[in-house]
């Protein structure tokens, strides 16, 4: 038997069935991809030596305490799903909202620890929508927690907000014919500061980050600079939605995770018919001008993002991002068929995978499982594509059962927020 096969055979005997065997020989990688309970591993645990860790950096254990500020319309639901699945695989506690708060931490109110369900405390991971409050989060999360968030180019984000929340935000409802162009031509004619859900119509990123979304950097440049400093003091990584895979490479390096820990399926995506194919340049300029605080935040953290990529080694980050995309496609094909496609909710047979529809004017797409699947592989694929509401409810039930004696009657919140209108996924027979 050749020496390489002898070493492979010897190593296999020493490894648990739950491990992935990996031999790195020069710049080539040999991996045995196996099933780990309900975790499916289709990606090696180490990477070629052309992308080594920083010099003098010993291997680190995976970081297990993460707080993700889930911003709106920034691909944050996909990041949340990554964190939920990681927490479940490692038996970590996920902070989840009190039922009075729906599946968000009583947003748009400032976050409070009182909004956290008692069966989900003390947590390791937090990833649901909230308005940032540093002191309250530090009361909840353990020392050493790493804070991360994600931003999106403000014009594209505002188009998504206008479409998604058109039936909820009064400023958007006032616009004739639901015209984004009409709103941006004269936003002050429709916008009323302080009314319910007004934050979706003006500097939403700044509001989510705990800032004053009514401030203008044109009038007060110092305010934007101060808000940037506050974000930099707390968040170890600010990801950029337009460079999602590169962001996940930086995230997995920050947390010492494996690349298969950040494999994903795209969630909460609108159908092509529910979004603008391209935002005209004049409209984009108007959106950035109206959301000048968000534009300032994005421009700053987009620049710092690329400086961080440069420090990590741009070629290595791009290589890992490419490998991530390739592994993701293999995963999607294995889970959802040879040609995995996003489907309208009415075409998704698996109830747990039907995404919530914000209104009859917006189609949110999702994946469906091929018929006849069963077992751990199907369970892992189900979680990969499970929408936010269903996954949050599932984790809450699971953690309440796990809590056993900790479970107690749920307290009633003083002054609970108004419940948002919920629209169930449309059935094939619906209008």
C-alpha positions as CSV (number, residue, x, y, z in Angstrom):
1,X,0.0,0.0,0.0
2,X,1.4,3.5,-0.9
3,X,2.5,5.5,2.2
4,X,-0.1,8.2,1.7
5,X,-2.9,5.6,1.9
6,X,-1.3,4.0,4.9
7,X,-1.3,7.3,6.7
8,X,-4.8,7.9,5.6
9,X,-5.9,4.5,6.9
10,X,-4.1,5.0,10.2
11,X,-5.6,8.5,10.7
12,X,-9.1,7.3,9.9
13,X,-8.9,4.7,12.7
14,X,-7.9,7.4,15.2
15,X,-10.7,9.8,14.2
16,X,-14.3,9.8,15.5
17,X,-17.0,9.3,13.0
18,X,-18.1,12.8,13.7
19,X,-14.9,14.3,12.5
20,X,-13.9,15.3,9.0
21,X,-10.5,13.9,8.0
22,X,-8.3,16.3,6.2
23,X,-4.8,15.9,5.1
24,X,-2.9,18.9,3.7
25,X,-0.1,17.9,1.4
26,X,1.7,20.9,0.1
27,X,-1.0,23.0,-1.5
28,X,-3.4,20.1,-2.2
29,X,-6.2,19.2,0.1
30,X,-7.9,15.8,0.5
31,X,-11.1,15.7,2.5
32,X,-13.6,13.1,3.4
33,X,-17.0,14.8,3.5
34,X,-19.3,12.9,5.9
35,X,-22.5,13.3,7.7
36,X,-22.3,14.8,11.2
37,X,-25.7,14.2,12.8
38,X,-28.0,16.9,11.3
39,X,-25.0,19.0,10.1
40,X,-24.1,18.3,6.6
41,X,-20.5,19.0,5.8
42,X,-19.6,19.5,2.2
43,X,-16.5,21.7,2.8
44,X,-13.1,21.0,4.1
45,X,-12.2,22.3,7.6
46,X,-8.9,23.7,6.5
47,X,-7.7,25.6,3.5
48,X,-4.7,25.4,1.2
49,X,-1.5,26.9,2.5
50,X,-1.7,29.7,-0.1
51,X,-4.1,31.3,2.4
52,X,-2.5,30.7,5.8
53,X,-3.6,32.4,9.1
54,X,-1.7,35.4,10.3
55,X,1.9,34.6,11.4
56,X,2.4,33.7,15.0
57,X,-1.4,33.1,15.4
58,X,-2.0,29.8,17.0
59,X,-5.2,28.0,16.1
60,X,-8.2,29.4,18.0
61,X,-11.3,27.6,19.2
62,X,-14.6,28.6,17.6
63,X,-16.0,31.8,19.2
64,X,-19.4,30.9,20.6
65,X,-20.9,34.3,21.8
66,X,-22.1,36.6,19.0
67,X,-24.5,39.5,18.9
68,X,-25.7,40.4,15.4
69,X,-27.5,43.7,15.0
70,X,-30.1,42.7,12.3
71,X,-30.6,45.7,10.2
72,X,-33.5,46.0,7.8
73,X,-33.4,45.0,4.1
74,X,-29.7,44.3,4.1
75,X,-29.6,40.4,3.6
76,X,-29.7,40.2,7.4
77,X,-32.2,37.4,7.4
78,X,-29.7,35.2,5.6
79,X,-27.0,36.1,8.3
80,X,-29.5,35.3,11.0
81,X,-30.2,31.9,9.6
82,X,-26.5,31.2,9.5
83,X,-26.2,32.1,13.2
84,X,-29.4,30.1,14.1
85,X,-28.0,27.0,12.5
86,X,-24.6,27.4,14.1
87,X,-26.2,27.8,17.5
88,X,-28.4,24.8,17.1
89,X,-25.5,22.6,16.0
90,X,-23.4,23.6,19.0
91,X,-26.3,23.5,21.5
92,X,-26.1,27.2,22.2
93,X,-28.9,29.4,23.6
94,X,-30.3,31.9,21.3
95,X,-31.9,35.1,22.7
96,X,-35.5,35.3,21.3
97,X,-38.2,37.9,21.7
98,X,-41.0,37.8,24.2
99,X,-44.3,36.7,22.5
100,X,-45.7,40.3,23.0
101,X,-42.9,41.4,20.7
102,X,-43.6,39.0,17.8
103,X,-40.4,37.8,16.3
104,X,-38.5,41.1,16.9
105,X,-37.4,42.6,20.2
106,X,-40.3,45.0,20.3
107,X,-38.9,47.1,17.5
108,X,-39.0,50.0,16.9
109,X,-38.7,50.6,20.7
110,X,-35.2,50.9,22.1
111,X,-34.0,47.4,23.1
112,X,-34.5,46.3,26.6
113,X,-33.6,43.0,28.3
114,X,-37.2,42.8,29.4
115,X,-38.1,42.0,25.7
116,X,-36.1,38.7,25.9
117,X,-38.0,35.5,26.6
118,X,-36.9,34.2,30.0
119,X,-36.5,30.7,28.6
120,X,-33.8,32.0,26.3
121,X,-31.6,33.6,28.9
122,X,-28.6,33.8,29.4
123,X,-27.9,33.6,25.7
124,X,-24.9,32.9,23.6
125,X,-26.3,34.2,20.4
126,X,-28.6,37.1,19.5
127,X,-29.7,37.8,15.9
128,X,-33.3,39.2,15.8
129,X,-34.3,42.7,14.9
130,X,-33.9,45.3,17.6
131,X,-33.0,49.0,18.0
132,X,-29.5,49.1,19.3
133,X,-28.9,50.0,23.0
134,X,-25.4,49.3,24.1
135,X,-26.0,49.3,27.8
136,X,-29.0,46.9,27.6
137,X,-27.2,44.5,25.3
138,X,-24.1,44.4,27.6
139,X,-26.4,43.5,30.5
140,X,-27.8,40.6,28.5
141,X,-24.8,39.2,26.6
142,X,-21.8,37.6,28.3
143,X,-18.4,39.2,28.5
144,X,-16.3,38.6,25.4
145,X,-19.3,38.7,23.1
146,X,-18.4,39.7,19.5
147,X,-20.8,42.3,18.0
148,X,-21.3,42.4,14.2
149,X,-23.8,44.0,11.8
150,X,-24.4,44.6,8.1
151,X,-25.0,47.6,6.0
152,X,-26.4,48.0,2.4
153,X,-25.9,50.8,-0.2
154,X,-28.6,53.3,0.8
155,X,-30.3,53.8,-2.6
156,X,-30.8,50.0,-3.1
157,X,-31.8,49.6,0.5
158,X,-34.4,52.4,0.3
159,X,-36.0,50.9,-2.8
160,X,-36.4,47.7,-0.9
161,X,-37.8,49.4,2.1
162,X,-40.3,51.3,0.0
163,X,-41.5,48.2,-1.6
164,X,-41.5,45.9,1.4
165,X,-43.1,48.3,3.9
166,X,-45.4,50.1,1.5
167,X,-48.5,49.0,3.4
168,X,-47.1,49.6,6.9
169,X,-45.3,52.9,6.7
170,X,-47.7,55.9,6.6
171,X,-45.3,58.0,4.6
172,X,-45.2,55.4,1.9
173,X,-49.0,54.9,1.9
174,X,-49.6,58.6,1.2
175,X,-47.7,58.4,-2.1
176,X,-49.9,58.3,-5.2
177,X,-49.7,55.1,-7.2
178,X,-47.0,53.8,-4.7
179,X,-44.4,55.7,-6.8
180,X,-40.9,55.7,-5.4
181,X,-40.0,58.5,-7.8
182,X,-42.9,60.6,-6.5
183,X,-41.8,60.2,-2.9
184,X,-38.2,61.1,-3.6
185,X,-39.2,64.1,-5.7
186,X,-40.7,65.7,-2.5
187,X,-40.2,63.4,0.5
188,X,-41.2,66.2,3.0
189,X,-44.7,66.2,1.5
190,X,-45.3,62.6,2.7
191,X,-43.0,62.1,5.7
192,X,-44.0,62.8,9.2
193,X,-41.3,62.4,11.8
194,X,-42.4,60.5,14.9
195,X,-45.4,58.6,13.5
196,X,-45.5,54.8,13.7
197,X,-42.9,53.1,11.4
198,X,-41.6,56.5,10.2
199,X,-38.1,55.1,10.6
200,X,-38.6,52.9,7.5
201,X,-38.9,56.1,5.5
202,X,-35.8,58.0,6.6
203,X,-32.2,56.9,7.6
204,X,-33.3,53.4,8.7
205,X,-29.7,52.3,9.2
206,X,-29.0,55.1,11.6
207,X,-32.1,54.4,13.5
208,X,-31.4,50.6,13.8
209,X,-27.9,51.5,15.1
210,X,-29.5,53.6,17.9
211,X,-28.9,57.0,16.2
212,X,-31.1,59.9,15.7
213,X,-32.4,59.4,12.1
214,X,-33.7,63.0,11.9
215,X,-30.2,64.5,12.1
216,X,-28.6,65.6,8.8
217,X,-24.8,65.5,8.2
218,X,-25.2,68.5,6.0
219,X,-26.3,70.5,9.0
220,X,-24.2,68.7,11.7
221,X,-21.2,66.8,10.4
222,X,-20.0,66.2,13.9
223,X,-23.1,64.0,14.6
224,X,-22.3,61.6,11.8
225,X,-18.6,61.4,13.0
226,X,-19.8,60.7,16.5
227,X,-22.2,58.0,15.4
228,X,-19.4,56.3,13.4
229,X,-17.1,56.3,16.4
230,X,-19.9,54.7,18.5
231,X,-20.3,52.0,16.0
232,X,-16.6,51.4,15.7
233,X,-16.3,51.1,19.5
234,X,-18.8,48.2,19.7
235,X,-18.8,46.3,16.4
236,X,-15.9,44.1,15.5
237,X,-17.1,43.7,12.0
238,X,-19.5,45.7,9.8
239,X,-20.3,43.6,6.8
240,X,-21.4,45.0,3.4
241,X,-24.4,43.4,1.7
242,X,-23.1,44.1,-1.8
243,X,-20.1,41.9,-1.0
244,X,-21.9,39.3,1.0
245,X,-19.6,36.3,0.4
246,X,-16.5,38.4,1.1
247,X,-18.2,39.6,4.3
248,X,-18.8,36.0,5.4
249,X,-15.2,35.1,4.8
250,X,-14.2,38.0,7.2
251,X,-16.9,36.8,9.6
252,X,-15.7,33.3,9.7
253,X,-12.1,34.4,10.2
254,X,-13.1,36.8,13.0
255,X,-15.0,34.0,14.8
256,X,-12.5,31.2,14.0
257,X,-15.3,29.3,12.3
258,X,-15.0,26.9,9.4
259,X,-16.2,28.0,5.9
260,X,-19.0,25.4,6.1
261,X,-20.3,27.2,9.1
262,X,-21.3,30.1,6.9
263,X,-22.8,28.2,3.9
264,X,-26.3,29.6,3.2
265,X,-29.4,29.8,1.1
266,X,-30.6,33.3,0.1
267,X,-33.7,34.2,2.3
268,X,-36.4,36.8,2.2
269,X,-35.7,37.8,-1.4
270,X,-38.3,39.6,-3.5
271,X,-39.4,38.3,-6.8
272,X,-38.2,40.2,-9.9
273,X,-41.7,41.5,-10.4
274,X,-41.6,43.2,-6.9
275,X,-38.4,45.2,-7.4
276,X,-36.8,47.6,-9.8
277,X,-34.4,45.9,-12.1
278,X,-32.1,48.9,-11.9
279,X,-32.3,52.2,-10.0
280,X,-31.9,55.2,-12.3
281,X,-28.9,57.3,-11.4
282,X,-31.0,60.4,-10.6
283,X,-33.3,58.3,-8.3
284,X,-30.3,56.8,-6.5
285,X,-28.9,60.3,-5.9
286,X,-32.2,61.5,-4.5
287,X,-32.4,58.4,-2.2
288,X,-28.9,59.1,-0.9
289,X,-29.6,62.7,-0.4
290,X,-32.8,62.0,1.6
291,X,-31.0,59.3,3.6
292,X,-27.8,61.3,3.9
293,X,-27.0,59.9,7.4
294,X,-27.2,56.4,6.1
295,X,-25.1,57.3,3.1
296,X,-22.4,58.7,5.3
297,X,-22.4,55.5,7.4
298,X,-22.3,53.3,4.4
299,X,-19.5,55.2,2.7
300,X,-17.3,55.1,5.8
301,X,-17.8,51.4,6.6
302,X,-17.6,50.3,2.9
303,X,-14.1,51.9,2.9
304,X,-13.1,50.3,6.2
305,X,-14.4,47.0,4.9
306,X,-12.0,47.0,2.0
307,X,-9.1,48.1,4.2
308,X,-9.9,45.0,6.3
309,X,-9.9,42.8,3.2
310,X,-6.5,44.2,2.2
311,X,-5.1,43.4,5.7
312,X,-6.4,39.8,5.4
313,X,-5.0,39.5,1.9
314,X,-7.3,40.3,-0.9
315,X,-6.3,37.3,-3.0
316,X,-7.0,35.0,-0.1
317,X,-10.3,36.5,0.7
318,X,-11.4,36.4,-2.9
319,X,-10.3,32.8,-3.2
320,X,-12.3,31.8,-0.1
321,X,-15.3,33.7,-1.4
322,X,-15.1,31.8,-4.7
323,X,-14.8,28.5,-2.8
324,X,-17.7,29.5,-0.7
325,X,-19.9,30.2,-3.7
326,X,-18.9,26.8,-5.3
327,X,-19.6,24.9,-2.1
328,X,-22.9,26.8,-1.7
329,X,-24.0,25.7,-5.1
330,X,-23.2,22.1,-4.4
331,X,-25.2,22.4,-1.2
332,X,-28.2,23.9,-2.8
333,X,-28.3,21.2,-5.5
334,X,-28.0,18.5,-2.9
335,X,-30.8,20.0,-0.9
336,X,-33.2,21.4,-3.5
337,X,-32.5,19.5,-6.7
338,X,-30.2,19.8,-9.7
339,X,-31.6,23.2,-10.6
340,X,-32.5,24.9,-7.3
341,X,-34.7,27.9,-7.9
342,X,-36.4,30.3,-5.6
343,X,-40.2,29.9,-5.8
344,X,-43.2,32.0,-4.9
345,X,-44.8,31.2,-1.6
346,X,-47.9,29.7,-3.3
347,X,-45.7,27.1,-5.0
348,X,-43.9,26.0,-1.8
349,X,-45.5,22.8,-0.5
350,X,-43.5,22.5,2.7
351,X,-45.4,24.7,5.1
352,X,-42.3,25.4,7.3
353,X,-40.6,27.0,4.3
354,X,-43.4,29.3,3.2
355,X,-42.1,32.9,3.7
356,X,-44.2,35.6,5.2
357,X,-45.7,38.0,2.6
358,X,-45.7,41.6,3.7
359,X,-48.5,42.6,1.3
360,X,-50.3,41.4,-1.8
361,X,-48.1,43.7,-3.8
362,X,-44.9,42.1,-2.9
363,X,-43.8,38.4,-3.6
364,X,-41.2,37.0,-1.2
365,X,-39.6,33.9,-2.6
366,X,-38.3,30.7,-0.9
367,X,-37.0,27.2,-1.6
368,X,-38.9,24.0,-1.4
369,X,-37.7,20.5,-0.6
370,X,-38.0,17.8,-3.2
371,X,-40.7,15.2,-2.4
372,X,-40.0,12.0,-0.6
373,X,-37.1,13.3,1.5
374,X,-36.6,12.2,5.1
375,X,-34.0,11.9,7.8
376,X,-31.2,14.1,9.1
377,X,-30.1,15.3,5.6
378,X,-33.7,16.6,5.0
379,X,-33.8,18.2,8.4
380,X,-30.5,20.1,7.7
381,X,-31.8,21.3,4.3
382,X,-35.1,22.4,6.0
383,X,-33.2,24.6,8.4
384,X,-31.1,26.0,5.6
385,X,-34.1,27.5,3.9
386,X,-36.4,28.1,6.9
387,X,-37.8,31.6,7.1
388,X,-37.2,33.8,10.1
389,X,-40.6,33.6,11.7
390,X,-40.8,29.8,11.5
391,X,-37.2,29.3,12.7
392,X,-37.7,31.7,15.6
393,X,-40.8,29.9,16.7
394,X,-39.1,26.5,16.4
395,X,-36.1,27.6,18.4
396,X,-38.3,29.1,21.1
397,X,-40.2,25.9,21.5
398,X,-37.1,23.8,21.6
399,X,-35.4,26.0,24.2
400,X,-38.5,26.1,26.4
401,X,-38.5,22.3,26.4
402,X,-34.7,22.2,27.1
403,X,-35.2,24.7,29.9
404,X,-37.4,22.3,31.9
405,X,-37.5,23.7,35.4
406,X,-36.4,27.1,34.2
407,X,-39.7,27.5,32.2
408,X,-42.2,29.7,34.1
409,X,-45.2,31.7,33.2
410,X,-44.4,34.4,30.8
411,X,-44.5,37.9,32.3
412,X,-46.8,40.5,30.7
413,X,-44.9,43.5,29.4
414,X,-45.9,46.9,30.4
415,X,-47.0,49.0,27.4
416,X,-46.4,46.3,24.8
417,X,-45.8,47.6,21.2
418,X,-48.7,47.4,18.7
419,X,-48.6,44.1,16.9
420,X,-47.7,44.5,13.2
421,X,-50.3,43.3,10.8
422,X,-49.4,39.8,9.7
423,X,-50.3,38.6,6.3
424,X,-50.3,34.8,5.8
425,X,-48.6,33.3,2.7
426,X,-51.1,33.2,-0.1
427,X,-52.6,29.8,-1.0
428,X,-52.8,28.7,-4.6
429,X,-56.5,29.3,-4.5
430,X,-56.1,32.8,-3.1
431,X,-56.8,36.0,-5.1
